[in-house]
Amino acid sequence: MTKPYEISRHLVWKAYQQVKANKGVAGIDRETIQEFEKDLKDNLYKLWNRMSSGSYFPPPVKGVEIPKKTGGKRMLGIPTVADRIAQTVASMTLEPLLEPIFHQDSYGFRPGRSAHDALSVVRERCWKYDWVVDLDIRKCFDTIDHGLLNRALEKHCQIPWVLLYVKRWLTVPMETPDGELVERTEGTPQGGVVSPLLANLFLHYAFDRWVSENLPGVPFCRYADDGVLHCKSEAQAELVVSKIRERFKVCGLELHPEKTRIVYCADSNRKGKYPVRQFTFLGYTFCQRKTVNKRGQLFMNFVPAVSRDAQRHMRQTIRRWKLQFRCDQDLNEIAKSINPVLRGWLNYYGKFRRSAMDVIWRHMNLHLVRWMMRKYKTLQKHSTKAGHMLWLKAKASPELLVHWKVGYLPMAG
């Protein structure tokens, strides 16, 4: 029997493999990936059959609150495993159509581009331009206009089943942690596979393309809903903020009045007395810092380093591990459990100004010392002795922990 929509079974299989690789928690039906795999062939066939016939209706997403690194909470909408696969099928189909039109200074959720790429671009431009507009869009993902988004999508995609299911995903309700179903008339649920791609499309027209055409000479960098614009003067920066505010009103977006700021990039050559002289972008704070040039001379440079909010989040994570109570484990077992997290921190926050991470590695070593004091009775109430023994272990096996391997050993005591 011929299906109304031609969707490849192989594409559904590839989408499942990608969802499995990304792991993730269960949605509203509480079905994990492992449970989905118990009847994998039949489950994938049912999904393909429904999508191909036009009878696939996504279930509500599960609302989960997660803490922000900057404080407060963010609501994620977690789809079911089957729905994540369906969204991945659409995303794999849609991405090749949209990727060629996206702006070169858009970096978020795009193949071959990373947050580090965006940070590198911003760092170099801060050396060339004296002023920055630190852009913050209030509740961007929650306020995206469905009509405008669908219009943009139809301009670049003429695949009927993609257009049909995108409309259904945009309006699927969310079940709050209290069990209440909340209808959706705007926005894209954070947590959905296809949402980042749709948000990039919306912001391409609402921001990227508009800035390029209407604010010539103002380079920008956008990563999802975080943006930085570079200006030659304070007056130009004020004009940029004013024009973007007007533009966003047309698109149903709003600049956050408190978090959107004009920043002066102070350094050894730029010493004006302006109140705002730093901004945070993608977990890095840009401000003037002491730097040594190739000739060994000390000067002030405007550069990024891990932000205080990110540092606080990492310290809180270390405390939540409660290593001092894991006396039943040896150091090898502890290292195995925490190394993936430490490696992620080192790779991301150690990219620029790695020395700013020293405080985190000291904090990590301090908690390991406390672990040793509780594990070994002879070390109770002897922090100096415990620190020395930990240092001996680190010297003997520096490859055991990620931060030891790159030279952040505990104090010798």
HUGI-V694277 format. One record per run of one state. SS is the DSSP state (hx for helix, st for strand, lp for the rest). FROM is the first residue (numbers start at 0). TO is the last residue. Records with the same first field share a line. If there is no record, write none. Layout:
BEGIN
SS=FROM-TO + FROM-TO
END
This chain:
BEGIN
lp=0-7 + 22-31 + 37-38 + 53-59 + 67-71 + 78-79 + 101-104 + 106-113 + 128-129 + 137-138 + 143-144 + 156-158 + 171-172 + 175-179 + 182-193 + 214-218 + 223-224 + 231-232 + 251-253 + 255-259 + 264-277 + 281-282 + 292-296 + 306-306 + 321-321 + 325-329 + 349-352 + 375-375 + 379-381 + 396-400 + 405-412
hx=8-21 + 32-36 + 39-52 + 80-100 + 114-127 + 139-142 + 145-155 + 159-170 + 194-213 + 233-250 + 307-320 + 322-324 + 330-348 + 353-374 + 376-378 + 382-395 + 401-404
st=60-66 + 72-77 + 105-105 + 130-136 + 173-174 + 180-181 + 219-222 + 225-230 + 254-254 + 260-263 + 278-280 + 283-291 + 297-305
END
